[in-house]
Amino acid sequence: MATSLMCKTLGAACLGLSMACASPVAFAIADVIDTPARPTQLAPENLLNDVTVAGDRIVAVGERGHIIYSDDEGQSWAQADVPVSVTLTGLDFGSETDGWAIGHSGVVLHSSDAGETWELQLTGIRAAELAIESQEEAIAEMEARVEVAPEEQKGDLEWALDDLLFTLENMQADLDIGPVNPFLDVWFADDQRGFVVGAYGMFFQTTDGGETWQDWSPKLDNSQNFHLNAITRIAGGAMVIVGEAGQIHVSVDAGETWERRESPYPGSLFGVTGTGGVNEVLAFGLRGTLMHSTDLGKSWKMVNTGSSATLNDGVVEASRVILVGNGGAVLTSGNGGDTFREYLRNDRQGVMSVVPVSGTNLLLVGEGGVKLTDALGKNLQ
């Protein structure tokens, strides 16, 4: 539901758009979905929201539909052929060649050549239609339950039915406005099965490489449709989703079913990663909040990072954990996430994502584009 204006982080600009001028907004959204990203030599210097590896290649995504790739660990970059110019918020590769990028307006893009060219697979319009179909099915099921329920149960079921009908009305109103809600993260197991998550509880699955998608949001205990900000798989095979209002959802059967975990922190969580240890999870977000679980989120320990920066992304390499955030924050741990050392970069520009490169060096992306740094986050150039 596009009913509020909220920013995930410095990188993913606003989640909602004003309702005051619905028609111009819808036209503007259609324009950026239909307009290819412009080639520019400045793409590696502009806002980039996510970075990952595809074999020996590094690929990053950002504003205006920019996707860039490097075959020399970030020393030089080429710009990909992208059919949209919306802000892109995340990407993941299920194989060395097959990757998916997601972003504003419910956009999902696919590449089969390690990120050199991309095609549009899904937009917010189709995503909204799929969600509405799912909601209508839930309403039909609830109506059938009300019909045969004992009298003493009818009241509660009718309340639940009213909630479903109210949500459907909001979803239909949003569809009239256009594809305003963004996807915020994506994860693929291989070149066929993957998941995307996003604003207002959006959660979709594909089992055919993105040719078709299923609304997976009914699988989650998220009746208030809080934003889903990040999804990953950790050592041991479990999958974890985190989001707004301290949400933590865990699946131990490859995403077929999900359980909501109690969170000691009620604020927004923007990222989740493992530690390299089986069933260990690190969830992080606002004001330097970091939580560590060794039992798939059944219990949590708050980790004092010494940082007050909003944390956006993280990566684990052997026992080394690197977290990055706003204000140029780079947090590193050499003991599997038990303790961290913070380095604040001189430019104080927000860092949105990180990948390790040669030796112990890092490649950061964020407000200032691409930065190559040492193990602590200090610029090499």
C-alpha positions in Angstrom: 0.0 0.0 0.0 1.5 3.3 -1.0 0.3 5.2 2.0 3.4 6.6 3.5 6.8 8.0 2.6 9.7 6.1 4.0 13.4 5.7 3.0 15.1 2.4 3.4 18.6 4.0 3.5 20.5 6.7 1.8 20.8 4.5 -1.3 17.3 3.3 -1.9 15.5 6.6 -2.3 11.9 6.9 -1.2 9.7 3.8 -1.1 6.4 5.6 -1.6 5.2 8.4 -3.9 2.7 11.2 -3.2 -0.9 10.4 -3.8 -1.7 14.0 -4.6 -0.9 13.7 -8.3 -1.6 10.1 -9.2 -1.9 10.5 -13.0 1.4 12.4 -13.5 3.1 9.9 -11.2 1.8 6.9 -13.2 3.0 8.5 -16.4 6.4 9.2 -15.0 6.8 5.7 -13.8 5.8 4.3 -17.1 8.4 6.5 -18.7 11.3 5.3 -16.6 10.2 1.6 -17.1 10.1 2.1 -20.8 13.3 4.2 -21.1 16.6 2.4 -21.4 19.4 3.5 -19.1 21.7 6.1 -20.7 25.3 5.3 -21.3 27.6 7.4 -19.2 31.2 7.3 -18.2 30.2 8.6 -14.8 28.2 5.5 -13.8 31.0 4.1 -11.6 31.1 7.5 -9.7 27.3 7.8 -9.1 25.1 6.2 -6.5 25.4 2.5 -6.5 23.2 0.4 -4.2 24.5 -3.2 -4.5 27.4 -5.2 -5.7 28.1 -8.9 -6.1 30.3 -11.3 -8.0 29.5 -13.5 -11.1 32.3 -15.9 -11.4 35.4 -13.7 -11.7 33.3 -10.7 -12.7 32.1 -8.0 -10.3 28.7 -6.4 -11.1 27.0 -3.4 -9.4 23.6 -1.6 -9.7 22.4 1.8 -8.9 20.4 4.9 -9.9 18.9 5.6 -13.3 19.1 1.9 -14.2 22.9 1.9 -14.1 24.5 -1.6 -14.1 28.3 -1.8 -14.4 30.7 -4.7 -14.5 34.4 -5.2 -14.1 36.7 -8.1 -15.0 39.8 -6.7 -13.3 38.5 -6.4 -9.7 37.2 -2.8 -10.0 40.2 -1.2 -11.8 38.0 -0.5 -14.9 34.3 -0.7 -15.6 31.9 -1.2 -18.5 28.3 -0.2 -18.5 25.6 -2.9 -19.2 22.7 -2.6 -21.7 19.7 -2.1 -19.4 16.1 -1.6 -20.7 14.9 0.6 -17.8 16.1 3.8 -16.0 14.5 3.2 -12.6 16.7 3.1 -9.5 18.0 -0.4 -9.0 18.4 -1.6 -5.4 19.8 -5.1 -5.5 21.1 -8.0 -7.5 22.1 -11.6 -7.2 23.5 -14.4 -9.4 22.3 -17.9 -9.3 25.1 -19.1 -11.5 28.2 -17.5 -13.1 26.1 -16.3 -16.0 22.5 -15.9 -14.8 21.7 -12.9 -12.6 18.7 -10.9 -11.5 18.5 -7.2 -10.6 15.6 -5.5 -8.9 14.5 -2.0 -8.1 11.8 0.7 -8.0 8.5 0.3 -9.7 8.6 -3.5 -9.0 11.2 -4.1 -11.7 12.9 -7.4 -12.0 15.6 -7.8 -14.7 17.5 -10.9 -15.9 20.9 -11.4 -17.5 22.1 -14.6 -19.0 25.6 -13.3 -20.0 27.1 -12.4 -16.6 25.6 -8.9 -16.5 26.5 -7.5 -19.9 22.9 -7.3 -21.1 19.6 -7.4 -19.3 15.9 -8.0 -20.1 12.8 -7.0 -18.2 11.0 -9.9 -16.6 8.5 -8.3 -14.1 7.1 -4.9 -13.3 5.1 -3.6 -10.4 1.9 -3.8 -12.4 2.2 -7.6 -12.9 3.4 -8.0 -9.3 0.3 -6.2 -8.0 -2.0 -8.3 -10.2 -0.4 -11.5 -8.8 -0.8 -10.2 -5.3 -4.5 -9.3 -5.9 -5.2 -12.8 -7.3 -3.6 -14.3 -4.2 -5.7 -12.0 -1.9 -8.9 -12.9 -3.8 -8.1 -16.6 -3.2 -7.6 -16.0 0.5 -10.9 -14.1 0.7 -12.7 -17.0 -1.1 -11.2 -19.5 1.4 -12.2 -17.3 4.4 -15.8 -16.9 3.1 -16.0 -20.7 2.8 -14.8 -21.1 6.4 -17.3 -18.5 7.7 -20.1 -20.4 5.9 -19.5 -23.7 7.7 -18.1 -22.4 11.0 -19.9 -22.9 14.4 -21.8 -19.9 15.5 -19.3 -19.2 18.3 -16.4 -18.9 15.8 -18.2 -16.8 13.1 -17.4 -13.5 14.8 -13.7 -13.9 14.7 -13.7 -15.2 11.2 -15.9 -12.4 9.9 -13.4 -9.9 11.5 -10.6 -11.7 9.6 -12.6 -11.6 6.4 -13.2 -7.8 6.8 -9.4 -7.3 7.2 -8.8 -9.3 4.0 -11.4 -7.3 2.1 -9.9 -4.0 3.4 -6.5 -5.0 2.2 -7.8 -6.0 -1.2 -9.4 -2.5 -1.6 -6.0 -0.9 -0.8 -4.2 -3.2 -3.2 -6.7 -2.3 -6.0 -6.3 1.4 -5.3 -2.5 1.1 -5.5 -2.8 -0.7 -8.8 -4.9 2.2 -10.2 -2.0 4.6 -9.3 0.7 2.5 -11.0 3.8 0.4 -10.0 5.0 2.7 -7.2 6.4 0.1 -4.7 10.1 -1.1 -5.0 11.7 -4.4 -4.6 14.5 -4.2 -2.1 16.4 -7.5 -2.3 16.8 -10.6 -4.4 18.3 -14.1 -3.8 18.6 -17.0 -6.2 19.6 -20.6 -5.4 20.5 -21.4 -9.0 19.5 -20.4 -12.5 15.9 -21.4 -11.8 14.6 -20.8 -8.3 14.7 -17.5 -6.6 12.9 -14.9 -4.4 12.4 -11.2 -4.4 11.3 -9.1 -1.4 10.2 -5.5 -1.1 8.1 -2.7 0.3 4.7 -3.3 2.0 5.3 -7.0 2.4 6.0 -7.9 -1.3 7.4 -11.4 -1.6 7.5 -13.4 -4.8 9.0 -16.8 -5.8 10.0 -18.2 -9.2 10.9 -21.8 -10.1 11.6 -21.2 -13.8 14.2 -18.5 -13.9 11.8 -15.6 -13.7 9.5 -16.6 -16.6 6.6 -16.8 -14.1 6.3 -15.6 -10.5 4.1 -16.6 -7.5 3.0 -14.4 -4.7 4.7 -15.9 -1.7 3.6 -13.2 0.9 0.9 -15.4 2.4 3.8 -17.7 3.6 4.9 -15.0 6.1 3.4 -13.9 9.4 3.3 -10.3 8.2 -0.4 -9.2 8.4 0.6 -5.5 8.7 2.5 -5.7 5.4 5.7 -4.3 6.9 8.6 -3.7 4.5 10.9 -6.7 3.8 14.4 -5.4 3.3 16.8 -8.3 2.9 16.9 -12.0 2.2 19.8 -14.5 2.2 20.8 -18.1 2.8 23.3 -18.9 5.6 25.7 -21.8 6.3 23.6 -24.9 6.9 21.1 -24.0 4.3 18.5 -22.0 6.2 17.1 -18.9 4.6 16.4 -15.6 6.5 14.4 -12.5 5.7 14.6 -9.3 7.8 12.6 -6.1 7.6 10.7 -3.3 9.2 9.6 -3.4 12.8 12.3 -6.0 13.7 10.9 -8.6 11.5 12.8 -11.9 11.2 11.5 -14.8 9.2 13.3 -18.2 8.9 12.9 -21.1 6.5 14.6 -24.5 6.8 13.0 -26.1 3.8 14.4 -23.9 0.9 11.7 -21.3 1.3 8.6 -23.5 1.1 7.5 -22.6 4.7 8.5 -19.7 7.0 8.5 -19.1 10.8 8.6 -15.7 12.3 11.2 -15.3 15.1 10.9 -13.0 18.1 13.3 -10.0 17.8 14.9 -8.2 20.7 14.9 -5.0 18.5 11.6 -3.4 17.3 13.2 -1.1 14.7 14.0 -1.6 11.1 16.5 -4.2 10.1 18.1 -3.5 6.7 20.5 -6.5 6.2 21.2 -10.1 7.2 24.2 -12.4 6.7 25.8 -15.4 8.2 29.0 -15.7 10.0 30.3 -18.8 8.3 29.1 -20.9 11.2 26.2 -23.4 10.6 22.9 -21.8 11.6 24.5 -18.6 12.7 22.8 -15.3 11.7 23.8 -11.6 11.9 20.9 -9.2 11.5 21.5 -5.4 11.4 19.9 -2.1 10.8 19.3 1.3 12.3 21.7 3.1 14.6 24.4 0.5 14.5 22.0 -2.2 15.7 23.5 -5.7 15.3 22.1 -9.0 16.6 23.8 -12.4 16.6 22.1 -15.8 16.8 23.6 -19.2 16.8 20.3 -21.1 16.6 18.5 -19.8 13.6 17.0 -16.8 15.4 15.4 -18.7 18.3 17.6 -16.6 20.6 19.7 -13.5 20.0 22.6 -11.6 21.5 23.0 -7.9 21.0 26.5 -7.1 19.7 28.0 -3.7 20.7 29.5 -2.5 17.5 30.6 0.8 18.9 28.8 2.4 15.9 25.7 4.6 15.7 25.6 4.4 11.8 22.7 2.7 10.1 24.1 -0.6 8.7 23.1 -1.5 5.1 24.9 -4.6 4.0 27.4 -7.3 5.0 29.5 -10.1 3.7 31.3 -13.0 5.3 34.6 -14.5 4.1 36.0 -17.4 6.2 35.9 -16.0 9.7 36.0 -12.4 8.5 32.8 -10.4 8.6 32.5 -6.9 7.0 29.5 -4.6 7.5 29.0 -1.3 5.8 26.7 1.6 6.5 25.8 5.3 6.4 28.3 8.0 7.1 31.2 6.0 5.6 31.0 3.3 8.3 33.0 0.1 7.6 32.9 -2.5 10.4 35.2 -5.5 10.4 35.4 -8.6 12.5 38.0 -11.3 12.5 36.3 -13.6 15.0 33.1 -14.5 13.3 31.1 -11.5 14.4 31.8 -11.6 18.1 33.4 -8.1 18.1 33.9 -5.4 15.5 36.3 -2.6 14.7 34.8 0.5 13.1 36.5 2.8 10.5 34.7 5.9 9.4 35.8 6.9 5.9 37.0 10.5 5.4 34.4 11.3 2.8 31.5 10.2 5.2 29.5 9.1 2.2 27.1 6.3 2.7 28.3 2.8 1.8 25.6 0.5 0.5 27.4 -2.8 -0.3 30.8 -4.5 -0.2 32.6 -7.5 -1.8 36.1 -8.7 -0.9 38.7 -8.6 -3.7 42.4 -9.6 -3.9 44.1 -10.4 -0.6 42.2 -8.6 2.2 41.2 -5.6 0.1 37.6 -4.5 -0.3 35.4 -3.0 -3.0 32.8 -0.7 -1.7 29.8 0.9 -3.5 27.5 3.7 -2.3 26.9 7.4 -2.6 30.4 8.0 -4.1 30.2 5.1 -6.6 33.0 2.5 -6.5 35.8 2.7 -4.0 38.8 0.3 -3.7 40.0 0.0 -0.1 42.3 -1.9 2.2 40.9 -4.4 4.8 39.7 -1.6 7.1 38.0 0.5 4.4 40.7 3.1 3.7 41.1 4.1 0.1 43.8 2.5 -1.9 43.7 5.2 -4.6 
